[in-house]
Amino acid sequence: MLLLSFYFHIMNMNEQTKLRFALEHVAHLEDLFEGNEWYSYLIQPLSTIKYECERQLNNIELTKNLK
């Protein structure tokens, strides 16, 4: 039930909020991976996700500033 509630909460968020939320999660994962023997293997795909979220968020913010 909690998972379903969480799902509907995310459905109501706008894209900007979702991307900020995702970046928070990425930051927590980066912290959790520190000191891991396989850090470089874990952080590589996470960096791709981080930069794509940042790119999309930047595009949204630029578009809002142009209006």
C-alpha positions as CSV (number, residue, x, y, z in Angstrom):
1,M,0.0,0.0,0.0
2,L,2.9,2.4,0.8
3,L,4.5,1.7,-2.5
4,L,1.2,2.5,-4.3
5,S,0.8,5.7,-2.3
6,F,4.4,6.7,-3.3
7,Y,3.7,5.9,-6.9
8,F,0.6,8.2,-7.0
9,H,2.6,11.0,-5.2
10,I,5.3,10.9,-8.0
11,M,2.6,10.9,-10.7
12,N,1.4,14.3,-9.3
13,M,4.9,15.9,-9.5
14,N,6.0,18.0,-12.4
15,E,9.1,17.1,-14.4
16,Q,11.3,19.6,-12.7
17,T,10.4,18.3,-9.2
18,K,10.9,14.7,-10.4
19,L,14.3,15.5,-11.7
20,R,15.4,17.2,-8.5
21,F,14.1,14.3,-6.5
22,A,16.1,11.9,-8.8
23,L,19.2,14.0,-8.3
24,E,18.8,13.7,-4.5
25,H,18.6,10.0,-4.8
26,V,21.7,9.9,-7.0
27,A,23.6,12.0,-4.4
28,H,22.6,9.5,-1.7
29,L,23.8,6.6,-3.8
30,E,27.1,8.3,-4.5
31,D,27.6,8.6,-0.7
32,L,26.7,5.0,-0.2
33,F,29.1,3.8,-2.8
34,E,32.1,5.6,-1.3
35,G,34.7,3.2,-0.1
36,N,33.2,0.3,-2.0
37,E,35.9,-1.9,-3.7
38,W,34.0,-1.6,-7.0
39,Y,33.3,2.2,-6.7
40,S,34.4,3.0,-10.2
41,Y,32.1,0.4,-11.7
42,L,29.2,1.5,-9.6
43,I,29.7,5.3,-10.2
44,Q,30.1,5.1,-13.9
45,P,26.4,4.4,-14.9
46,L,25.2,6.6,-12.0
47,S,27.2,9.5,-13.5
48,T,25.4,9.1,-16.8
49,I,22.0,9.3,-15.0
50,K,23.2,12.3,-13.0
51,Y,24.3,14.3,-16.0
52,E,21.2,13.5,-18.0
53,C,19.0,14.6,-15.1
54,E,21.0,17.8,-14.8
55,R,20.8,18.4,-18.5
56,Q,17.0,18.0,-18.6
57,L,16.6,20.1,-15.5
58,N,18.7,22.8,-17.0
59,N,16.7,22.8,-20.2
60,I,13.4,23.1,-18.2
61,E,14.8,26.0,-16.2
62,L,16.1,27.8,-19.4
63,T,12.7,27.3,-21.1
64,K,10.9,28.8,-18.0
65,N,13.2,31.8,-18.0
66,L,12.5,32.5,-21.7
67,K,8.8,32.7,-21.2
